[in-house]
Amino acid sequence: MPVNNRIAEFHDDMTEWRRDFHAHPEIKFEEHRTAARVAEMLQSWGIEVHTGIAGTGVVGVLRGTGSSGRAIGLRADMDALPMDEEGNPPYRSQNPGRMHACGHDGHTTMLLGAARYLAETRNFDGTVNFIFQPAEEGGAGARIMIEEGLFDRFPCDTVWGIHNAPHMPAGTIGVRPGPLMAGADQAFLTVKGKGAHAARPHDGIDPIAVGVQLYQGIQTVVSRNVDPLKSAVVTVAQFHAGTANNVIPHTAELKLSIRTFDEDVRSLVEQRIRALCEGVGTAFGCEVEVEYRRGYSPVINPEETAGIVGDVAEQVVGAEKVERDTTPIMASEDFAFMLAERPGAFLWLGGGAPGKDYGLHHPMYDFNDEVLPVGASFWAKLVETQMPRG
Ligand SMILES: CC(=O)N[C@@H](CCC[C@H](N)C(=O)O)C(=O)O
């Protein structure tokens, strides 16, 4: 892959860092070890380090030569997911119930690789802010960093983010103007049934039976209510009820993840879920409580900055490996909050390869170390082209 030669020289180092992060995954707002390692490495390369932003967030500030006053923000997320790793690489997760199943170990490493190179060369005119954020997986770490003054303390003209993409061939880069990733909402449903002895169902209101009807009704929201030419996902990701096989439980809980791209569909889905809960509850003579939380906005790339990503990517991997109108996906990203504050763009870095094609959030997923220099080289080239020396 035609990556930056100097960055390619420390591919082995980056692989070691990535595997160390992988072996020590930490979930949202608990990224203490990760943040400490990031801060230590940045400091060792002479980069000014600020810690404790949104709890465990870290920002490294590197000034290049010249007096242009330009500044750029490059963002990586550091958190892992609350799940067990099922693969068995030598650097398998040492933290039970914790796993880097979304490749944030790779995102952190690629940004560190770029930081090391740029600190060595300082071949740009302006300031680079390396933003290592906590809690992308549901904690809105990006929003909290912004609320804690990220862009006031570290002014950025533009802000950029990379996500690995195991669904794309390794070393390819995908971007598009417009929506790239969906917005994410959550719904927490509590069926308030009536507990009873398992042998006397007629004395109770079985919340499992109600929950099953709700589950089935929810499957029709996308298939029967949303315009087939538009997109939405409603996943019932958790269904909890019961403690013993001779007890009809009193309550059941369903937890939903909802993904949409536009406001009309978002509102329609919420309204249909609420109506189903009310109707099914009435039919069974019980209440279904709904807590509906609107979460991340969709990631929408402006045309100009998506074009910049395409141009830079072509210089790093060659035009044949760049998709300038890549397919959007229904996963979500709190980087949307950063894009709401500053112009910039979000892009995919392909990581798929034989044996490396488990999807994000799969218990066998593992970031493809082969693409570490590609991501770091993209970052370096972006800085060099956005803030060239005079
Ligand atoms: C608060 C919120 O919207 N949470 C979402 C965030 C999911 C982000 C993650 N990257 C994904 O796509 O699953 C949620 O569903 O928990």
The ligand as an SDF file (V2000), in Angstrom:
LIG
                    3D

 16 15  0  0  0  0  0  0  0  0999 V2000
  -27.2690    7.7530   23.3520 C   0  0  0  0  0  0  0  0  0  0  0  0
  -27.3380    6.9560   22.1020 C   0  0  0  0  0  0  0  0  0  0  0  0
  -27.8140    7.4190   21.1050 O   0  0  0  0  0  0  0  0  0  0  0  0
  -26.8210    5.7390   22.1380 N   0  0  0  0  0  0  0  0  0  0  0  0
  -26.7130    4.9230   20.9910 C   0  0  0  0  0  0  0  0  0  0  0  0
  -25.3180    5.0230   20.4930 C   0  0  0  0  0  0  0  0  0  0  0  0
  -24.7870    3.9270   19.6660 C   0  0  0  0  0  0  0  0  0  0  0  0
  -23.4350    4.2500   19.0800 C   0  0  0  0  0  0  0  0  0  0  0  0
  -22.7260    3.0890   18.4930 C   0  0  0  0  0  0  0  0  0  0  0  0
  -21.5730    3.5330   17.7520 N   0  0  0  0  0  0  0  0  0  0  0  0
  -23.6170    2.2610   17.5790 C   0  0  0  0  0  0  0  0  0  0  0  0
  -23.7590    2.5570   16.3880 O   0  0  0  0  0  0  0  0  0  0  0  0
  -24.1790    1.2770   18.0770 O   0  0  0  0  0  0  0  0  0  0  0  0
  -27.1080    3.5490   21.3860 C   0  0  0  0  0  0  0  0  0  0  0  0
  -27.8310    2.9110   20.6240 O   0  0  0  0  0  0  0  0  0  0  0  0
  -26.7170    3.1240   22.4720 O   0  0  0  0  0  0  0  0  0  0  0  0
  1  2  1  0
  2  3  2  0
  2  4  1  0
  4  5  1  0
  5  6  1  0
  5 14  1  0
  6  7  1  0
  7  8  1  0
  8  9  1  0
  9 10  1  0
  9 11  1  0
 11 12  2  0
 11 13  1  0
 14 15  2  0
 14 16  1  0
M  END
$$$$
